[in-house]
Amino acid sequence: MRFQDKVVIITGGASGIGLATAKRLASEGARIVLADINQDNLDQAVPEVQQAGAPDVLPSMCNVAKEDEVMATVKATLDKFGRLDAVINNAGLMQFKALEELSGDDWLRVLSVDLLGAFYFTKQAFLHMKPGGAVVNVSSIHAVATEALVAPYAAAKAAVLSLTRSSAIEGAPKGLRINSVLPGAIDTPMLWNNPNVKSGVEKINPSDVGKPENVAAAIAFLASDDAEFVQGSELLVDGGRLDHL
Ligand SMILES: NC(=O)c1ccc[n+]([C@@H]2O[C@H](COP(=O)([O-])OP(=O)(O)OC[C@H]3O[C@@H](n4cnc5c(N)ncnc54)[C@H](O)[C@@H]3O)[C@@H](O)[C@H]2O)c1
């Protein structure tokens, strides 16, 4: 029970990788805060996370792109539980447009969720976490190899790796660890709603598709004390997809 008595915020925790992570950490004793923008999914997720073993679950409607909403979620967490041990920056969105069709607002919409959301929660973690705390950022293989039509997403996910590095440098003296995972193709709504996947522009070999639980296991390791000497790392969880010629 690596997370006994610990309190973990998971952004985008009401679906896919975030929900699988919530259940995994719950099964290891964590009290879970699900921070998500989708109320219906939150309502469905709470009993699932309870069933997985969470001693307590706090659902928190939160748009991670808004710093005041992030602050409100962290305050609600501290008011209810009195501590914060880990943050999983998992909320994310993609947008599909050719470069010449993208506006500055399109870029800002993606960057504000995928990058600034992670920054706002990391800032709160630095302000409120005690030594031993951990942040895990969910990047993507798009940070290192990408395709057409997703420039803002690829840039945001690459910047998340840079944020991880900067956070690790500044977090280490505070006793905080910050690491990232780079999932490949994972069986979640985000993968199958991807127009590039639907149209066949992005070809996915079925053997390259992982389960949300595969990523959750990696996140749980990085968030746990088992990873006490792992700092600023980038863990690929892609079943070897990036290695193919
Ligand atoms: N599924 C994949 O193949 C894959 C691959 C690489 C990386 N990722 C990354 O994994 C993370 C989770 O994706 P997923 O596949 O589980 O997707 P998903 O669509 O199943 O879940 C994403 C969750 O994030 C929430 N969310 C979106 N915008 C938000 C916001 N502004 N504030 C708060 N919550 C918000 C959604 O409501 C949803 O619950 C994302 O960061 C994604 O980029 C996914």
The ligand as a MOL file (V3000), in Angstrom:
LIG
                    3D

  0  0  0     0  0            999 V3000
M  V30 BEGIN CTAB
M  V30 COUNTS 44 48 0 0 0
M  V30 BEGIN ATOM
M  V30 1 N -4.8090 8.1440 -25.3450 0
M  V30 2 C -3.6270 8.2820 -25.9190 0
M  V30 3 O -3.3180 7.5930 -26.9120 0
M  V30 4 C -2.6160 9.2620 -25.3710 0
M  V30 5 C -1.3240 9.2100 -25.8640 0
M  V30 6 C -0.3680 10.1100 -25.3860 0
M  V30 7 C -0.7140 11.0310 -24.4080 0
M  V30 8 N -1.9780 11.0650 -23.9360 0 CHG=1
M  V30 9 C -2.2700 12.0630 -22.9170 0
M  V30 10 O -2.8760 11.4460 -21.8000 0
M  V30 11 C -3.6970 12.3890 -21.1230 0
M  V30 12 C -5.0500 11.7650 -20.8630 0
M  V30 13 O -5.6490 11.4680 -22.0890 0
M  V30 14 P -6.7110 10.2920 -22.3070 0
M  V30 15 O -6.2990 9.5520 -23.4990 0
M  V30 16 O -6.9640 9.5850 -21.0290 0 CHG=-1
M  V30 17 O -7.9760 11.1800 -22.7530 0
M  V30 18 P -9.4830 11.2520 -22.2980 0
M  V30 19 O -10.1440 12.1010 -23.2990 0
M  V30 20 O -10.0220 9.8740 -22.0210 0
M  V30 21 O -9.4100 12.0150 -20.8990 0
M  V30 22 C -9.0070 13.3510 -20.8070 0
M  V30 23 C -9.6780 13.9510 -19.5890 0
M  V30 24 O -9.1990 15.2960 -19.4510 0
M  V30 25 C -10.3150 16.1190 -19.1210 0
M  V30 26 N -10.0400 17.4990 -19.5330 0
M  V30 27 C -9.9150 17.9980 -20.7920 0
M  V30 28 N -9.7060 19.3330 -20.7420 0
M  V30 29 C -9.6840 19.6650 -19.4160 0
M  V30 30 C -9.5120 20.8820 -18.7300 0
M  V30 31 N -9.3390 22.0370 -19.3880 0
M  V30 32 N -9.5470 20.8660 -17.3920 0
M  V30 33 C -9.7590 19.7080 -16.7210 0
M  V30 34 N -9.9500 18.5260 -17.3040 0
M  V30 35 C -9.9040 18.5080 -18.6540 0
M  V30 36 C -11.4740 15.5080 -19.9160 0
M  V30 37 O -12.7350 15.9200 -19.4040 0
M  V30 38 C -11.2020 14.0180 -19.7200 0
M  V30 39 O -11.8230 13.5230 -18.5460 0
M  V30 40 C -3.7310 13.6420 -22.0050 0
M  V30 41 O -2.8380 14.6010 -21.5010 0
M  V30 42 C -3.2570 13.1290 -23.3400 0
M  V30 43 O -2.6490 14.1360 -24.1170 0
M  V30 44 C -2.9410 10.2010 -24.3780 0
M  V30 END ATOM
M  V30 BEGIN BOND
M  V30 1 1 1 2
M  V30 2 2 2 3
M  V30 3 1 2 4
M  V30 4 1 4 5
M  V30 5 2 4 44
M  V30 6 2 5 6
M  V30 7 1 6 7
M  V30 8 2 7 8
M  V30 9 1 8 9
M  V30 10 1 8 44
M  V30 11 1 9 10
M  V30 12 1 9 42
M  V30 13 1 10 11
M  V30 14 1 11 12
M  V30 15 1 11 40
M  V30 16 1 12 13
M  V30 17 1 13 14
M  V30 18 2 14 15
M  V30 19 1 14 16
M  V30 20 1 14 17
M  V30 21 1 17 18
M  V30 22 2 18 19
M  V30 23 1 18 20
M  V30 24 1 18 21
M  V30 25 1 21 22
M  V30 26 1 22 23
M  V30 27 1 23 24
M  V30 28 1 23 38
M  V30 29 1 24 25
M  V30 30 1 25 26
M  V30 31 1 25 36
M  V30 32 1 26 27
M  V30 33 1 26 35
M  V30 34 2 27 28
M  V30 35 1 28 29
M  V30 36 1 29 30
M  V30 37 2 29 35
M  V30 38 1 30 31
M  V30 39 2 30 32
M  V30 40 1 32 33
M  V30 41 2 33 34
M  V30 42 1 34 35
M  V30 43 1 36 37
M  V30 44 1 36 38
M  V30 45 1 38 39
M  V30 46 1 40 41
M  V30 47 1 40 42
M  V30 48 1 42 43
M  V30 END BOND
M  V30 END CTAB
M  END
